[in-house]
Amino acid sequence: MLINMAYAADAAGAPDPYMQFLPLIVIFALFYFMMIRPQMKRAKEQKSMLESLQKGDEVITAGGELGKIAKVNEFYVGLEIAENVVIHVQKSAITTLLPKGTIKEIK
């Protein structure tokens, strides 16, 4: 005969179940440390900044308004954007707390 007989290979052992989930666990760990944890840290810093707002602080809102805080309420802030011009914005709209004197340097 010209063709050799082909025999089936021995059955391979079952893979370790922990090794099957290892790549998934590693991806989740990377996702947590690269995205979730830094975002939680930023949210915590933002919350503490909003709680520490007081009259006279210079801030920037999410809409880009730059002004000095004239009045602080539980949910709203009176923001003086020009002399004798006060607008009311939600506290959550304030994104950045500026160092004192920033507004005078800009004008």
C-alpha positions as CSV (number, residue, x, y, z in Angstrom):
1,M,0.0,0.0,0.0
2,L,1.1,3.5,-0.8
3,I,-0.8,5.4,1.9
4,N,0.2,5.0,5.5
5,M,-2.5,4.5,8.1
6,A,-3.4,7.7,10.1
7,Y,-4.1,7.2,13.7
8,A,-6.0,9.7,16.0
9,A,-3.9,11.7,18.5
10,D,-4.2,11.1,22.2
11,A,-6.9,13.2,23.9
12,A,-5.5,16.4,25.4
13,G,-5.9,17.1,29.0
14,A,-8.6,19.6,30.1
15,P,-7.2,23.2,30.5
16,D,-7.0,24.6,34.0
17,P,-10.2,26.6,34.6
18,Y,-8.3,29.4,36.4
19,M,-6.0,29.9,33.4
20,Q,-9.1,30.4,31.2
21,F,-10.3,33.4,33.3
22,L,-6.8,34.9,34.0
23,P,-6.9,37.2,30.9
24,L,-10.3,38.5,31.8
25,I,-9.2,39.2,35.4
26,V,-6.1,41.0,34.2
27,I,-8.2,43.2,31.8
28,F,-10.6,44.1,34.6
29,A,-7.8,45.0,36.9
30,L,-6.2,47.2,34.3
31,F,-9.5,48.8,33.5
32,Y,-10.1,49.5,37.2
33,F,-6.6,51.1,37.8
34,M,-6.5,53.0,34.5
35,M,-10.1,54.4,34.3
36,I,-12.4,53.8,37.3
37,R,-10.0,54.7,40.2
38,P,-8.8,58.0,38.7
39,Q,-12.3,59.1,37.9
40,M,-13.4,58.4,41.5
41,K,-10.5,60.4,42.8
42,R,-11.4,63.4,40.6
43,A,-15.1,63.2,41.7
44,K,-14.0,63.2,45.3
45,E,-11.8,66.3,44.7
46,Q,-14.6,68.1,42.9
47,K,-17.0,67.4,45.7
48,S,-14.6,68.7,48.4
49,M,-14.0,71.8,46.3
50,L,-17.7,72.5,46.0
51,E,-18.2,72.1,49.7
52,S,-15.4,74.5,50.6
53,L,-16.6,77.4,48.4
54,Q,-17.0,80.7,50.2
55,K,-17.7,84.3,49.5
56,G,-14.8,86.0,47.6
57,D,-13.5,82.9,45.8
58,E,-12.8,83.3,42.1
59,V,-14.2,80.5,40.0
60,I,-14.9,79.3,36.4
61,T,-18.2,77.6,35.6
62,A,-18.9,74.8,33.1
63,G,-20.2,77.4,30.7
64,G,-16.9,79.4,30.8
65,E,-18.1,82.3,33.0
66,L,-15.4,83.7,35.1
67,G,-16.4,85.5,38.3
68,K,-16.2,86.1,42.0
69,I,-18.6,84.4,44.4
70,A,-20.9,87.0,46.0
71,K,-23.3,84.6,47.8
72,V,-23.2,80.9,48.6
73,N,-26.4,78.8,49.1
74,E,-26.8,75.1,49.6
75,F,-27.5,74.4,45.9
76,Y,-26.8,77.8,44.2
77,V,-24.1,80.4,44.1
78,G,-24.3,84.1,43.3
79,L,-21.5,84.8,40.9
80,E,-20.4,88.4,40.3
81,I,-19.3,88.5,36.7
82,A,-18.9,92.3,36.4
83,E,-19.3,95.1,38.9
84,N,-22.8,95.0,40.3
85,V,-23.8,92.2,37.9
86,V,-24.6,89.0,39.8
87,I,-25.9,85.8,38.2
88,H,-27.1,82.7,40.0
89,V,-25.7,79.3,39.0
90,Q,-25.9,75.8,40.4
91,K,-23.0,74.8,42.6
92,S,-22.4,71.8,40.4
93,A,-21.8,74.1,37.4
94,I,-18.6,75.4,39.0
95,T,-15.6,73.4,37.6
96,T,-12.5,75.3,38.7
97,L,-11.4,77.3,41.8
98,L,-8.9,79.9,40.8
99,P,-6.2,81.5,42.9
100,K,-7.0,84.9,44.5
101,G,-6.3,87.8,42.1
102,T,-6.7,85.9,38.9
103,I,-9.5,88.1,37.7
104,K,-7.5,91.3,38.1
105,E,-4.6,89.8,36.2
106,I,-6.9,88.9,33.3
107,K,-8.6,92.3,33.0
